[in-house]
Amino acid sequence: MLETIRIGSVRFLNAWPLAYGLERRADVTLRLEDPSALAGLLRRGEIDVALAPSIDYVRLVAEGNERAYAGGVTGYVVLPVAAIGSRGTIGSVRLFGYAEADQLRRVVLDPSSSTSNALARLLLARRGVRPHFVIPRPGNPPAARPTDAEVVIGDRALVMDPPGAKWAWDLGEEWHRLVHLPFVYAFWVARVGADLGRLIDVLSAARDQGLAARGELAARAAETLGLPVETAQTYLTHQVRYEFGNRERSGLRAFYRMAADESLVPEGVRLRVAPAARDGAP
């Protein structure tokens, strides 16, 4: 009997095509979490592979390197199966402003997404804006100082129109305008020692079936999430991009360089990508 594969994926709509049908496989245990929770599950060995936020990959590798220097055996490898990315507007990663963009003092980040938070910080820094950033914690009392802007990600961001917002940035669009490369929010990361060939086969099959079923998934999103079916369809077929090719990797490297310049990640971490499956990857 094959050993069960433990997979961690994102609970948001953008990841549905990549995890399509995995919950019905007898050889898979699927966990659906907020993006920010997945790196910890991978680090603790609770899952074998995760659709990990792109910035968390750098942190995982840096931590793994430190453990290796101390005599531990650890490591992580990127699977060339797919990514969650954008080549312009993404729709579900947004920064809403309640004060003028050049006068921001306090920006509330989204606790469910480390990558989107880092992207917001980079884009503001490129405009010379360096406010105080706050991550809300459950049970904390409201801050005395008003929020000047907030990062909102996920399904609710697709239709959110907060009262009092003076402006809204789509962070995928702002990144593309600045760098002219795709942005990658997450990709599959496995623990070294896992059966990489089997993982690639299983995740590639789910990807192919899920991309072919995007119309079905949009209808399901309308029923379960309350999204307009047209919004969900546009999002899955035009805004979210699932390729993980050379341009996506160039965009990632640019993001990592900029994040290191802002001391958000260590310098010098490189993508370690497993060999592609025989039938290729998108």
C-alpha positions in Angstrom: 0.0 0.0 0.0 1.3 3.5 -0.9 2.1 5.8 1.9 -0.4 8.6 2.3 0.7 12.0 1.0 0.1 14.9 3.3 -0.7 18.0 1.3 -1.4 21.5 2.6 -3.2 24.0 0.3 -4.8 27.4 0.5 -8.5 27.6 1.3 -9.1 30.5 -1.0 -10.8 30.3 -4.4 -7.5 30.9 -6.3 -6.1 27.6 -5.1 -9.2 25.5 -5.9 -7.9 24.5 -9.4 -4.6 23.3 -8.0 -6.1 21.1 -5.3 -9.0 19.8 -7.5 -10.0 16.3 -6.5 -7.3 15.8 -4.0 -9.8 15.4 -1.1 -11.3 12.4 -2.9 -8.0 10.5 -3.3 -7.5 7.6 -0.9 -3.7 8.2 -0.9 -3.9 11.9 0.0 -4.7 13.8 3.2 -5.5 17.4 2.3 -5.4 20.3 4.7 -6.9 23.7 3.7 -5.5 26.6 5.6 -4.7 30.4 5.4 -1.5 30.9 3.4 0.4 32.1 6.4 -0.2 28.8 8.3 1.3 26.5 5.7 5.0 27.2 6.2 4.7 26.3 9.8 3.0 23.0 9.0 5.8 22.2 6.6 8.5 23.2 9.1 7.1 21.0 11.8 6.8 18.0 9.5 3.0 17.9 9.7 2.7 17.9 5.9 4.9 16.7 3.0 4.2 19.5 0.5 2.6 22.9 0.8 1.3 25.6 -1.6 3.5 27.9 0.3 3.6 31.7 0.1 6.6 32.7 -2.0 8.2 34.8 0.7 7.9 32.0 3.2 10.0 29.8 1.0 13.0 32.1 1.4 12.5 32.0 5.2 12.2 28.2 5.3 15.4 27.8 3.2 17.3 30.2 5.4 16.2 28.4 8.6 17.1 25.1 6.9 20.5 26.3 6.1 21.1 27.4 9.8 20.0 23.9 11.0 22.3 22.2 8.4 25.2 24.3 9.7 24.3 23.1 13.2 24.4 19.5 12.1 20.7 19.0 11.3 19.4 17.4 8.1 16.7 19.5 6.5 15.8 21.2 3.3 13.0 22.2 0.9 12.6 22.0 -2.8 10.2 23.7 -5.2 8.0 21.5 -7.4 7.7 22.8 -11.0 4.0 22.1 -11.2 2.2 25.4 -10.9 2.0 28.7 -9.1 -0.5 31.2 -8.0 0.4 34.4 -9.8 -0.7 37.3 -11.9 0.5 39.3 -14.9 -1.3 42.5 -13.9 -4.6 42.8 -12.1 -5.2 40.0 -9.6 -8.4 41.2 -7.9 -7.9 39.5 -4.6 -4.8 41.3 -3.2 -5.7 44.9 -2.5 -4.6 47.9 -0.5 -7.4 50.2 0.6 -6.5 53.7 1.6 -8.4 56.0 4.0 -5.8 58.8 3.9 -3.8 60.2 1.0 -1.2 57.7 -0.2 1.7 60.0 0.6 0.5 60.6 4.2 0.0 57.1 5.5 1.1 56.7 9.1 -0.5 53.4 10.1 -1.2 50.5 7.7 -3.0 47.3 8.9 -1.7 44.1 7.3 -3.6 41.0 6.6 -2.7 38.2 9.1 -3.5 35.5 6.6 -0.8 36.5 4.0 2.9 37.1 4.5 3.6 37.6 0.8 0.9 40.1 0.1 2.0 42.1 3.2 5.6 42.2 2.0 4.4 43.2 -1.4 2.5 46.1 0.0 5.5 47.2 2.1 7.7 47.1 -1.0 5.4 49.0 -3.2 4.9 51.7 -0.6 8.6 52.0 0.0 9.2 52.5 -3.7 7.0 55.5 -3.4 8.9 56.8 -0.4 6.2 55.9 2.0 7.2 54.1 5.2 4.4 54.0 7.7 4.0 51.9 10.8 2.7 48.4 9.9 0.4 46.5 12.2 -0.8 42.9 12.1 -4.0 42.5 14.0 -4.2 39.7 16.5 -7.4 37.9 17.7 -8.6 39.4 21.0 -6.5 42.6 20.8 -8.4 45.8 21.5 -8.9 48.3 18.6 -6.0 50.6 18.2 -6.3 54.2 19.4 -4.8 55.5 16.2 -7.0 55.3 13.1 -6.1 53.1 10.2 -4.8 55.0 7.2 -4.8 51.9 4.9 -5.3 48.2 5.1 -4.2 45.1 3.1 -7.1 42.8 2.3 -6.6 39.5 0.5 -8.6 36.5 -0.5 -12.2 35.9 -1.7 -13.7 38.9 0.2 -11.2 41.3 -1.5 -12.8 40.5 -4.9 -16.0 42.3 -4.0 -15.0 44.5 -1.1 -15.8 48.2 -1.3 -15.2 49.6 2.2 -16.9 52.8 3.2 -14.6 55.7 3.5 -11.9 54.4 1.2 -10.4 57.1 -0.9 -8.4 54.8 -3.2 -7.6 51.2 -3.7 -4.6 49.5 -5.2 -4.6 46.2 -6.9 -1.2 45.0 -5.8 -0.7 42.7 -8.7 -1.3 45.6 -11.1 1.0 47.9 -9.1 3.8 45.3 -9.2 3.5 44.8 -12.9 3.5 48.5 -13.5 6.7 48.8 -11.5 8.6 45.7 -12.6 6.9 44.5 -15.9 7.2 40.9 -14.7 4.6 38.5 -13.3 4.2 38.3 -9.6 4.1 34.9 -7.8 2.2 34.7 -4.6 2.6 30.9 -3.9 4.0 27.7 -5.3 4.4 24.1 -4.3 7.2 23.4 -1.8 8.1 19.9 -0.6 10.3 18.6 2.2 13.6 17.1 1.0 13.3 13.3 1.4 9.7 13.2 0.1 8.9 11.2 -3.0 9.2 14.1 -5.4 8.3 12.2 -8.5 5.1 10.9 -7.0 4.2 14.4 -5.6 4.7 16.0 -9.0 2.5 13.3 -10.7 -0.3 13.7 -8.2 -0.2 17.5 -8.2 0.1 17.8 -11.9 -2.9 15.6 -12.4 -4.9 17.8 -10.0 -3.8 20.9 -11.8 -4.8 19.6 -15.2 -8.2 18.5 -14.0 -8.7 21.7 -12.0 -7.8 24.1 -14.9 -10.3 22.2 -17.1 -13.0 22.5 -14.5 -12.7 26.3 -13.8 -16.3 26.9 -15.0 -17.5 24.3 -12.5 -15.5 25.9 -9.8 -16.8 29.4 -10.6 -20.3 28.0 -10.2 -19.4 26.4 -6.9 -17.9 29.7 -5.7 -21.2 31.5 -6.5 -23.1 29.0 -4.4 -20.7 28.7 -1.5 -18.9 32.0 -1.3 -21.7 34.3 -2.6 -19.5 35.7 -5.4 -21.1 36.7 -8.7 -20.4 33.8 -11.0 -19.0 36.2 -13.7 -16.6 37.6 -11.1 -15.4 34.1 -10.1 -15.1 33.0 -13.8 -13.1 36.1 -14.7 -10.9 35.7 -11.7 -10.1 32.0 -12.3 -9.6 32.2 -16.1 -8.0 35.7 -16.6 -6.7 37.2 -13.4 -5.1 34.3 -11.6 -2.2 32.8 -13.6 -1.0 29.3 -12.8 2.1 29.1 -14.9 5.5 28.7 -13.3 7.8 29.4 -16.2 10.9 31.5 -16.8 9.2 34.9 -16.5 7.5 33.9 -13.3 10.8 32.9 -11.8 12.4 36.1 -13.0 9.6 38.0 -11.2 10.3 36.0 -8.1 14.0 36.8 -8.1 13.2 40.5 -8.5 10.8 40.2 -5.5 13.4 38.5 -3.4 16.0 41.1 -4.2 13.7 43.9 -3.3 12.5 42.1 -0.1 16.2 41.6 0.9 16.9 45.3 0.3 14.1 46.1 2.8 15.4 43.5 5.3 12.2 41.4 4.9 14.2 38.3 4.0 17.8 37.1 4.1 19.9 37.8 1.0 21.2 35.2 -1.4 18.6 32.5 -1.1 18.0 30.8 -4.5 15.2 28.8 -5.9 15.9 25.1 -5.7 13.6 23.5 -8.3 13.1 19.8 -8.7 13.4 18.3 -12.2 10.1 18.6 -14.2 7.9 15.6 -14.8 8.4 13.9 -18.2 5.3 15.5 -19.7 6.5 19.0 -18.6 4.9 21.7 -16.5 3.0 24.9 -17.4 
